[in-house]
Amino acid sequence: MWRLGCLVLIILFVVSALLGIASRGAIHFPLPFFVGAFVLFLLLAAAVQGLRGVAVPVDEIIDAAAKIESGDYSARIQEGGPRQLRSVARAFNSMSARLQQTDMRRRDFLAEVVHELRTPLAVIRAEAEAIQDGVHPADEEHLAPIIDATRSLEVLVEDLRALALTDTGSLALNREPVDVRELVEDTIAQFASQAEGGGVKLSSAVPDGLPQADIDPTRIRSALGNVIANALRHTPSGGKVTVTASVAGGRVLIEVADTGEGIPPDLLPHVFERFVRGPNSKGSGLGLAIAHDIVVAHGGEISARSAPGLGTVIRIALPAVK
């Protein structure tokens, strides 16, 4: 703008000087010269106005970018000016909105992690201090809460590690052809005692002839285990949890259906988000989120359908071996 202004002043000065000379009769300028000078002046004025229309939005973008650099992700700019600048403004506002949302999720995530760590640590400290002070004897009964709290911490740390790997794209997948029936039965066997202790019937129904799945068996077994554990946690005594498998559209489908309490409608769209829990949930709120990330990392899909009091069905779609 400064250089353009100097150019305009120089042109006006030259034109004024020439007109002054012409007025004294030293130089004669025909009419087309004055018409051309006037048109040139109008073009320069239009150019200055156009550049002002570009410069103002660019200044707003620079100011907003400085705010975001300092940590203020609420900065937004007006979507004005030429079409290209309006596109830049929309992209900038979309970026800042995503950054603001990510920052809020990060803060919420840290707060939830701190909350989840606080409970087992408080149990460990209270029981250990009671044993140290002689209030409780160091027997199996009073050491059991410490061991349970330690196991809870181990599970939480492993869950956080899995989430960190998926967030950074560092989740290594050792894919191989896997028999779906064997995968389901092995996973169910890990929860047989838990289901029996809770009075829940845990069973599977996998037909013969299913194609093999192209997956990492360890990762998918972990994801399926999280889904089954969540189903058992929300199914009362006398209920059922059934794992079935089928094939459709070149994919292997695994469904975990329970006869539990179901998921409230307002919670269902967020069930695969981190630390999302129902009012009566005793879990960390990470199991289904981890299952979602693992399945998506395989190029698969996971979905849920549920109704309060009618149970829940979690469907996992995985790529089949071609």
Backbone torsions as a table, in degrees:
resi	resn	phi	psi	omega
1	MET	NA	-39.2	-179.2
2	TRP	-65.9	-43.6	179.5
3	ARG	-66.3	-41.1	178.8
4	LEU	-64.1	-39.1	178.1
5	GLY	-63.1	-41.1	177.2
6	CYS	-62.9	-39.9	178.9
7	LEU	-62.4	-43.2	179.3
8	VAL	-62.6	-43.5	179.6
9	LEU	-62.7	-40.4	179.2
10	ILE	-63.5	-44.9	179.8
11	ILE	-62.6	-44.5	178.7
12	LEU	-62.6	-38.0	179.3
13	PHE	-64.3	-45.0	-179.7
14	VAL	-63.9	-44.5	179.9
15	VAL	-62.4	-42.7	179.5
16	SER	-63.1	-41.2	179.2
17	ALA	-63.7	-43.6	178.8
18	LEU	-64.5	-39.3	177.6
19	LEU	-65.1	-37.0	177.7
20	GLY	-64.4	-42.0	178.1
21	ILE	-64.9	-40.0	-179.5
22	ALA	-65.3	-34.9	-179.8
23	SER	-65.5	-24.5	178.5
24	ARG	-90.5	1.0	175.6
25	GLY	83.1	6.0	-178.6
26	ALA	-72.0	-34.2	179.8
27	ILE	-133.1	139.3	178.7
28	HIS	-106.1	123.0	178.8
29	PHE	-108.8	126.3	176.4
30	PRO	-70.3	167.6	-178.3
31	LEU	-60.2	-40.3	179.2
32	PRO	-58.1	-29.4	178.2
33	PHE	-63.8	-44.0	179.9
34	PHE	-67.9	-37.0	176.8
35	VAL	-63.3	-43.8	178.6
36	GLY	-64.0	-40.4	178.5
37	ALA	-63.4	-39.4	179.7
38	PHE	-66.5	-41.9	178.3
39	VAL	-64.0	-40.4	177.9
40	LEU	-61.6	-39.7	178.5
41	PHE	-64.1	-41.9	178.1
42	LEU	-63.8	-40.4	178.8
43	LEU	-64.1	-41.2	178.4
44	LEU	-65.4	-40.2	178.0
45	ALA	-63.0	-41.7	178.1
46	ALA	-64.9	-38.7	178.8
47	ALA	-64.2	-41.2	178.0
48	VAL	-62.2	-44.0	179.8
49	GLN	-63.7	-40.7	179.0
50	GLY	-64.7	-40.7	179.0
51	LEU	-68.6	-32.7	175.0
52	ARG	-64.1	-38.6	177.5
53	GLY	-64.8	-26.8	177.0
54	VAL	-84.9	-39.5	-173.5
55	ALA	-67.8	-38.1	-178.2
56	VAL	-63.1	-50.5	176.6
57	PRO	-60.9	-36.4	178.9
58	VAL	-64.0	-39.7	176.6
59	ASP	-61.9	-39.8	178.1
60	GLU	-64.4	-40.1	178.5
61	ILE	-63.5	-42.0	179.7
62	ILE	-63.7	-43.6	178.9
63	ASP	-63.5	-44.0	-180.0
64	ALA	-65.5	-38.3	178.1
65	ALA	-64.0	-36.5	177.3
66	ALA	-64.8	-38.3	177.7
67	LYS	-64.5	-43.4	179.2
68	ILE	-64.2	-37.8	178.1
69	GLU	-61.1	-33.0	179.6
70	SER	-84.8	-0.9	176.6
71	GLY	103.7	3.1	178.5
72	ASP	-93.3	93.5	-176.3
73	TYR	-84.6	4.6	177.6
74	SER	-87.1	-0.1	-177.3
75	ALA	-65.5	132.4	176.6
76	ARG	-135.4	158.1	178.9
77	ILE	-126.9	154.8	178.4
78	GLN	-74.6	140.7	-178.8
79	GLU	-90.3	79.7	-179.6
80	GLY	-129.2	179.4	178.8
81	GLY	90.0	-165.3	179.5
82	PRO	-60.5	166.6	-175.7
83	ARG	-59.6	-41.6	-179.0
84	GLN	-63.6	-40.2	179.4
85	LEU	-70.2	-33.6	175.5
86	ARG	-63.5	-38.3	177.1
87	SER	-64.6	-41.5	178.0
88	VAL	-63.4	-41.3	-179.4
89	ALA	-64.2	-42.7	178.4
90	ARG	-63.5	-42.5	178.3
91	ALA	-64.4	-39.2	179.5
92	PHE	-64.4	-46.0	179.8
93	ASN	-63.8	-38.2	177.2
94	SER	-64.7	-42.2	178.1
95	MET	-62.3	-46.8	-178.6
96	SER	-65.1	-35.2	177.6
97	ALA	-65.5	-41.4	177.8
98	ARG	-66.0	-40.0	177.6
99	LEU	-62.9	-40.5	179.2
100	GLN	-65.0	-42.3	178.6
101	GLN	-65.4	-41.7	178.7
102	THR	-63.0	-40.7	179.3
103	ASP	-64.8	-40.9	177.7
104	MET	-64.6	-41.6	178.7
105	ARG	-65.2	-37.2	178.0
106	ARG	-63.5	-43.4	178.7
107	ARG	-64.3	-43.6	178.6
108	ASP	-63.4	-39.7	-179.6
109	PHE	-62.4	-45.4	178.9
110	LEU	-62.7	-40.4	179.4
111	ALA	-64.0	-41.2	179.5
112	GLU	-67.5	-39.1	178.5
113	VAL	-62.6	-44.6	178.3
114	VAL	-60.0	-42.3	179.6
115	HIS	-63.6	-43.0	-179.1
116	GLU	-67.6	-32.7	178.9
117	LEU	-75.5	-30.8	-173.5
118	ARG	-64.4	-41.0	-174.7
119	THR	-63.9	-55.3	179.7
120	PRO	-64.7	-34.0	177.7
121	LEU	-65.1	-37.9	177.8
122	ALA	-64.9	-39.5	178.4
123	VAL	-64.4	-46.2	-179.8
124	ILE	-60.2	-45.9	-177.6
125	ARG	-66.3	-43.8	-177.8
126	ALA	-62.9	-46.2	-178.6
127	GLU	-68.8	-39.6	-180.0
128	ALA	-65.5	-41.9	178.6
129	GLU	-66.2	-37.0	178.4
130	ALA	-64.5	-39.5	177.5
131	ILE	-69.0	-41.0	-179.9
132	GLN	-64.2	-38.3	-179.5
133	ASP	-80.7	-2.4	179.1
134	GLY	82.9	6.5	178.1
135	VAL	-68.6	-42.0	177.3
136	HIS	-118.1	143.6	174.3
137	PRO	-75.5	155.5	179.8
138	ALA	-84.4	60.7	179.9
139	ASP	-104.9	-179.3	-176.4
140	GLU	-62.2	-37.6	-177.5
141	GLU	-62.1	-41.4	-175.6
142	HIS	-91.6	-14.8	173.3
143	LEU	-85.1	-21.0	-178.4
144	ALA	-58.4	-44.7	178.5
145	PRO	-61.2	-34.3	178.7
146	ILE	-66.9	-43.4	179.9
147	ILE	-64.9	-42.4	178.9
148	ASP	-62.8	-42.5	179.1
149	ALA	-65.4	-36.5	177.7
150	THR	-65.3	-40.7	177.2
151	ARG	-64.3	-38.5	177.2
152	SER	-61.4	-40.4	177.4
153	LEU	-65.0	-40.0	179.1
154	GLU	-62.4	-43.1	179.0
155	VAL	-64.2	-43.7	-179.9
156	LEU	-62.8	-44.4	179.9
157	VAL	-63.1	-41.4	178.8
158	GLU	-65.9	-38.8	176.8
159	ASP	-63.2	-43.5	179.1
160	LEU	-64.4	-36.6	177.6
161	ARG	-64.0	-43.4	178.6
162	ALA	-62.5	-41.5	178.2
163	LEU	-64.2	-40.7	179.1
164	ALA	-62.9	-39.7	179.7
165	LEU	-65.8	-41.9	179.6
166	THR	-69.5	-35.6	179.8
167	ASP	-64.7	-39.1	-177.5
168	THR	-89.8	-0.2	-178.3
169	GLY	71.5	21.3	-176.6
170	SER	-102.0	11.8	-179.7
171	LEU	-73.9	106.9	-178.2
172	ALA	-76.7	131.8	179.2
173	LEU	-116.2	120.3	175.2
174	ASN	-100.5	82.2	-173.0
175	ARG	-76.4	145.2	178.1
176	GLU	-161.7	159.5	175.4
177	PRO	-66.5	127.5	-174.9
178	VAL	-127.3	134.0	174.7
179	ASP	-73.2	121.5	-174.4
180	VAL	-67.4	-41.0	179.9
181	ARG	-59.3	-46.4	180.0
182	GLU	-63.2	-40.7	179.1
183	LEU	-60.7	-46.8	-178.2
184	VAL	-65.3	-45.8	-177.4
185	GLU	-65.6	-40.2	178.4
186	ASP	-64.1	-39.5	-179.7
187	THR	-68.8	-41.9	179.2
188	ILE	-62.5	-38.3	-178.4
189	ALA	-59.6	-29.2	-179.6
190	GLN	-69.6	-21.2	-176.3
191	PHE	-111.7	11.1	-177.0
192	ALA	-62.5	-47.3	-178.4
193	SER	-66.8	-37.9	178.8
194	GLN	-64.8	-42.0	178.4
195	ALA	-65.7	-41.7	179.4
196	GLU	-64.6	-40.8	178.9
197	GLY	-65.4	-29.1	179.4
198	GLY	-92.8	2.0	179.5
199	GLY	71.1	28.0	-178.5
200	VAL	-111.1	136.0	178.6
201	LYS	-86.5	116.3	-179.5
202	LEU	-108.9	121.2	-176.4
203	SER	-144.6	171.1	179.1
204	SER	-134.3	157.1	177.0
205	ALA	-144.3	90.5	-177.8
206	VAL	-118.0	117.0	-177.9
207	PRO	-73.7	163.8	176.0
208	ASP	-77.0	158.7	173.4
209	GLY	84.0	9.5	177.7
210	LEU	-71.4	143.3	175.5
211	PRO	-68.9	155.0	177.3
212	GLN	-70.7	151.7	178.8
213	ALA	-96.6	139.9	178.6
214	ASP	-91.6	87.2	-170.6
215	ILE	-144.4	170.1	167.3
216	ASP	-89.9	110.2	-173.2
217	PRO	-61.7	-36.0	-179.3
218	THR	-65.9	-44.9	-178.2
219	ARG	-68.1	-44.9	-178.3
220	ILE	-69.3	-34.8	175.7
221	ARG	-62.1	-37.8	176.4
222	SER	-65.7	-43.5	179.9
223	ALA	-64.5	-46.1	179.1
224	LEU	-64.5	-36.3	177.1
225	GLY	-63.4	-38.9	177.3
226	ASN	-62.8	-40.0	179.7
227	VAL	-66.4	-44.1	179.8
228	ILE	-65.6	-42.1	178.8
229	ALA	-61.2	-39.5	178.4
230	ASN	-66.5	-39.2	178.5
231	ALA	-65.0	-43.2	178.4
232	LEU	-64.4	-36.0	-178.1
233	ARG	-65.8	-29.6	-175.2
234	HIS	-108.1	13.1	177.4
235	THR	-111.2	122.5	-178.1
236	PRO	-73.7	168.7	178.3
237	SER	-58.6	137.3	-176.7
238	GLY	93.2	-7.4	179.9
239	GLY	-87.7	-176.8	-176.8
240	LYS	-133.8	146.5	170.3
241	VAL	-128.0	120.0	-175.1
242	THR	-122.2	132.3	178.4
243	VAL	-109.9	121.8	-179.8
244	THR	-122.5	163.1	178.6
245	ALA	-142.8	148.4	178.6
246	SER	-156.5	-175.3	179.1
247	VAL	-134.8	140.5	179.1
248	ALA	-160.9	133.3	176.6
249	GLY	60.4	33.6	-180.0
250	GLY	75.0	14.9	179.1
251	ARG	-128.0	151.0	175.1
252	VAL	-91.7	128.0	-178.2
253	LEU	-107.4	127.7	174.7
254	ILE	-119.3	125.7	-178.8
255	GLU	-120.2	136.7	175.2
256	VAL	-116.3	110.5	-177.5
257	ALA	-112.1	134.5	177.0
258	ASP	-127.0	165.0	178.1
259	THR	-109.1	36.3	-175.0
260	GLY	-85.0	-155.5	-172.1
261	GLU	-75.7	-16.0	-179.2
262	GLY	81.9	173.3	-177.8
263	ILE	-112.4	130.5	177.8
264	PRO	-58.4	145.3	-177.6
265	PRO	-57.7	-36.0	-179.0
266	ASP	-72.6	-20.1	-179.2
267	LEU	-93.3	-22.9	-173.1
268	LEU	-58.8	-42.9	179.8
269	PRO	-65.6	-16.2	-175.7
270	HIS	-112.0	13.5	-170.3
271	VAL	-66.1	-22.8	-179.5
272	PHE	-98.1	9.4	176.3
273	GLU	-87.6	160.4	-173.8
274	ARG	-75.9	139.7	176.7
275	PHE	62.3	22.0	174.5
276	VAL	-88.8	120.6	-176.9
277	ARG	-136.5	150.8	174.6
278	GLY	-76.0	171.5	-177.2
279	PRO	-63.2	-27.9	-176.9
280	ASN	-107.4	11.0	-176.5
281	SER	-74.7	141.4	177.4
282	LYS	-110.1	1.7	-179.5
283	GLY	-85.4	-177.8	-179.1
284	SER	-85.4	-14.3	-177.3
285	GLY	82.2	17.6	-178.3
286	LEU	-112.4	-18.0	-173.1
287	GLY	-58.2	-53.6	-178.3
288	LEU	-69.6	-31.7	177.3
289	ALA	-64.3	-42.0	178.1
290	ILE	-66.7	-42.9	177.5
291	ALA	-58.9	-41.2	178.2
292	HIS	-60.9	-47.8	-177.2
293	ASP	-65.0	-38.5	-180.0
294	ILE	-67.7	-43.9	-179.5
295	VAL	-64.5	-43.9	179.7
296	VAL	-64.1	-36.3	177.9
297	ALA	-62.6	-25.3	176.8
298	HIS	-84.6	-2.0	-174.8
299	GLY	81.0	18.6	179.7
300	GLY	-101.7	-170.4	-179.4
301	GLU	-136.4	150.4	175.9
302	ILE	-136.8	136.9	-177.5
303	SER	-144.4	165.4	-178.7
304	ALA	-137.4	141.9	170.2
305	ARG	-134.1	138.5	-173.2
306	SER	-163.0	162.4	173.8
307	ALA	-147.9	140.0	-178.9
308	PRO	-55.5	127.4	178.6
309	GLY	82.7	-5.7	-176.8
310	LEU	-116.0	7.7	177.1
311	GLY	87.6	-177.4	-175.2
312	THR	-138.7	145.7	174.6
313	VAL	-125.6	121.8	175.4
314	ILE	-106.1	122.6	-179.5
315	ARG	-108.9	131.4	177.0
316	ILE	-116.8	122.0	177.1
317	ALA	-107.9	122.7	-176.2
318	LEU	-123.4	149.2	179.2
319	PRO	-66.9	137.6	177.6
320	ALA	-93.2	157.4	176.9
321	VAL	-70.2	129.1	-178.9
322	LYS	-86.5	NA	NA
